[in-house]
């Protein structure tokens, strides 16, 4: 199972993903019909985040759907247009705001991963949206956590007259103040 | 021919005096003949010219136009064009802005908005698809541009609104104030902010939800995909994403064309302290991009320490880095960022502001201005504190700032001796290229329809590189060619930078146009329409009293040779410039007074233009 994941600090806010998504999904040049959204928090232009569906294993949208129109198929959360009554309960119950509505479209719509070849990933000029195996999710946070503990340090040394660098973990610095009880 | 897409074929006309909206249906013939954007703007201004009195009176109009390609699936399709009569030059004016605003205009179902009259009280216009309302902006009076946008979004409860707003400088009718959108997208030049201010229009807020009409979406997507791939595979693409236009600082300094100390010098000793490298290493914290553009040339910068710590701004790009760097002698990038931030917040054009502040510093240095006239500020090169104070004074029209706020012509009227120190054409302060070494660039500035700006033609790099054997004929021709291609982008509602910077082929735009509108057209035909629009703007300027003498660059170009750097000793010769100017008129089909001849207007199908 692969999932969409985003790296917000890479996003430039160009919204090409929205446009490509809407064209792909509905055949119209209208970013307001995209199944994902880039959210820019004003006035902090640095904070831009593509909001994508996480295809939750325990989907709140499905749980709260009064007609049972939301079901999971091969790990992808889908809306059955026939059963859906467009009450928009799913829109407000998604913890990420990743289900959208448009006045010209009868029922709410959401990302279904473009049959395994997500258009947004393909067009993103900054590689801010990636399509990755599930077990990779969270890897960047794990790495950050490890580095934070280890406080990687660098020293320069000479070998045969050439400057070389050595990276090592300064584990002492990684201790939080709470650990230093014996001082 | 019948339009099958690309255009909404509707113009929203808003009379602020009567608080009345009116939707005009646009004929196929009009839409295609003037293409869109600045082309529509120029034509609409021409039709209203008789009625326009003073640029800052309610009789002036402003045309805010997207183009037929705006908002479509192709690189950088988010340009909005503002056309009017400029309060700085008294002549035809246009200025364009990136971002998302044009897309939203079209999503609301219009190609353009025409604003007339003057609202009774400070107001903002809220266009919510078909619902158009004029609302009180009392609450936002005096607020900076980004602050106004933030408050409007909060108050209207929607972060996805698109907003174009003016700052205090626009409200105070500073003649080079601008219109700002999304943090740092500005229609900067020619004083569009003051025109909004004179109409008591603080902002325009738009929310549009409609599909953009496209004739052949499959073909457009194919062409778009190809364009994106071409740009991404360019060898400079990644570097461009990192530095954007800031790369030009090093180039201009090495070439010896970087305006320094009010255009006196052309090389700056500390250029390596205000260049792209410094920005990237010490200040840059993120990218921004305009709509559907992979090039991300907006650099978000943060000052982390020192007296300007905490300043966050999108920018600068080359023009600002030069005008608030080398041109005023500032060698501290943090100060450049601060100046950029203040200009955006007050809503003044960084080019005009930096240019005029530099002229005032030199005037004080030369004894033309006294300490009293400067409100006791002993100005000197690189004095960042005083420069920040001057920006504030300009924005608030206080003391000396009140005089500078009147622009080049205002300063010259008050202190005639300052005329020789100001680099301007037609009353618009010149942008950041020294032209003493490159006559084609001098001609570009001289004959630009809005005044001293490089948007219409940018020939300097090519001339310095390979132009030494060009004949005067060839030199005039290259300026005309550029003045025909570059404005075409403003008419189509797209950005020219993919073409300028990453060598994207201009003929692709004819294909985009055909796919969008269903009208098969060649690049030549589009260029002919761009040439026609150049003749309309010329006709407007002639009607408004412009003459041959308005087509000359500033005094310094002819009288003070470059002192240092690789191009030391160069200056323009009046005789040669006069000759190339006449050649240029001739090639354009204009008479010796620069007036388009009847046969030229005939050839361009502009027989109804009577000069």
Contacts between the chains, C-beta under 8 A, distances in Angstrom:
chain1	res1	chain2	res2	distance
A	9	B	286	6.8
A	12	B	286	8.0
A	12	B	287	4.2
A	12	B	288	5.6
A	12	B	289	3.9
A	12	B	296	4.2
A	12	B	298	7.5
A	13	B	288	5.6
A	13	B	289	6.1
A	14	B	289	3.7
A	14	B	290	6.9
A	14	B	291	6.6
A	14	B	292	6.0
A	14	B	293	5.2
A	14	B	294	6.9
A	14	B	296	7.0
A	15	B	100	7.4
A	15	B	291	6.1
A	15	B	292	6.6
A	16	B	228	7.9
A	16	B	292	4.9
A	16	B	293	7.7
A	16	B	294	6.9
A	19	B	73	5.7
A	19	B	292	5.7
A	20	B	73	7.2
A	23	B	73	6.2
A	23	B	217	6.7
A	23	B	221	6.1
A	27	B	217	6.6
A	28	B	211	4.3
A	28	B	212	7.8
A	28	B	217	7.5
A	29	B	71	6.9
A	29	B	72	5.8
A	29	B	73	6.1
A	29	B	211	6.4
A	29	B	212	4.4
A	29	B	214	5.0
A	29	B	217	6.3
A	29	B	220	7.6
A	30	B	107	7.0
A	30	B	209	7.8
A	30	B	210	7.1
A	30	B	211	4.3
A	30	B	212	6.3
A	31	B	103	7.5
A	32	B	107	6.7
A	32	B	208	7.8
A	32	B	209	5.0
A	33	B	211	7.7
A	39	B	159	7.1
A	40	B	159	7.3
A	41	B	159	7.5
A	42	B	149	6.8
A	42	B	150	5.2
A	42	B	153	5.8
A	42	B	159	6.4
A	42	B	183	7.7
A	43	B	146	4.9
A	43	B	147	7.7
A	43	B	149	7.2
A	43	B	150	4.9
A	43	B	183	6.3
A	44	B	312	7.7
A	45	B	182	7.8
A	45	B	183	4.9
A	45	B	184	7.6
A	45	B	286	7.0
A	45	B	288	5.4
A	45	B	298	7.8
A	45	B	300	5.4
A	45	B	314	5.6
A	46	B	285	5.7
A	46	B	286	4.1
A	46	B	300	5.3
A	46	B	312	7.6
A	48	B	288	7.9
A	102	B	209	6.6
A	103	B	209	6.3
A	104	B	209	7.5
A	104	B	211	7.8
A	123	B	228	6.9
A	125	B	228	7.4
A	125	B	232	6.8
A	125	B	241	7.6
A	125	B	289	7.8
A	125	B	294	3.2
A	125	B	295	7.9
A	125	B	296	7.0
A	126	B	241	7.5
A	126	B	287	7.0
A	126	B	296	6.7
